[in-house]
């Protein structure tokens, strides 16, 4: 349920799977492999970057919160569920 695009029509980041591995891809960047802290918590393996996924009342992911050492930012799921 975490896989998909986050952002808007002008800028998207993608959480994807290749076999049994998860990846994050930002526009114009390589894919970065992800690890998991829990069901709704991932992290980028090569840097201090944690991602938390927020679900709505029916359990669909609606937002991704990115936490890095100096900044926290959010992106909605795109397209909106």
C-alpha positions in Angstrom: 0.0 0.0 0.0 3.0 2.4 0.3 4.1 2.1 -3.3 3.2 4.9 -5.7 3.8 8.6 -6.4 3.8 11.4 -3.9 3.7 15.1 -4.9 1.7 16.8 -7.6 1.5 17.0 -11.4 4.6 19.2 -11.5 6.9 17.2 -9.1 6.7 13.6 -8.0 8.8 11.2 -6.0 8.1 7.5 -6.4 8.3 4.6 -4.0 8.6 1.4 -6.0 9.6 -2.3 -5.6 12.0 -4.4 -7.6 11.8 -8.0 -6.5 11.9 -8.0 -2.7 13.6 -4.5 -2.5 12.0 -1.1 -2.1 13.3 2.1 -3.7 12.7 5.8 -3.6 13.3 7.9 -6.8 13.3 11.7 -6.8 13.0 13.6 -10.1 16.3 13.5 -12.0 18.0 11.2 -9.4 19.0 7.6 -9.2 16.8 5.1 -7.2 17.8 4.8 -3.6 17.2 1.6 -1.7 14.9 1.7 1.3 14.8 -0.2 4.5 11.8 -0.6 6.9 11.4 0.4 10.5 7.8 -0.9 10.5 4.7 -1.2 8.4 4.4 2.6 7.8 8.0 3.7 8.4 10.8 3.4 5.8 14.3 4.9 5.6 16.8 5.6 2.8 19.7 3.2 3.4 22.5 5.6 2.2 21.5 8.7 4.2 19.7 10.0 7.3 16.2 10.1 5.8 13.1 8.7 7.4 9.7 8.4 5.8 6.4 8.0 7.6 3.1 7.2 5.7 -0.2 8.5 6.9 -3.4 6.6 6.1 -7.0 7.8 6.1 -10.0 6.3 7.9 -10.4 3.5 5.4 -6.7 2.6 5.4 -5.5 4.2 2.2 -2.2 6.1 2.2 -2.8 9.8 1.8 0.5 11.4 2.6 4.2 10.9 3.0 6.2 12.8 5.7 9.9 13.0 5.1 12.2 13.6 8.1 15.8 14.6 7.5 18.3 16.0 10.0 17.6 19.6 9.2 14.1 19.6 7.7 10.7 17.8 7.8 8.4 18.0 4.7 5.3 16.4 3.5 3.9 15.4 0.1 0.4 14.1 -0.6 -0.2 10.8 -2.5 -0.6 11.5 -6.2 -3.1 11.2 -7.6 -5.1 11.7 -4.4 -7.0 8.4 -3.4 
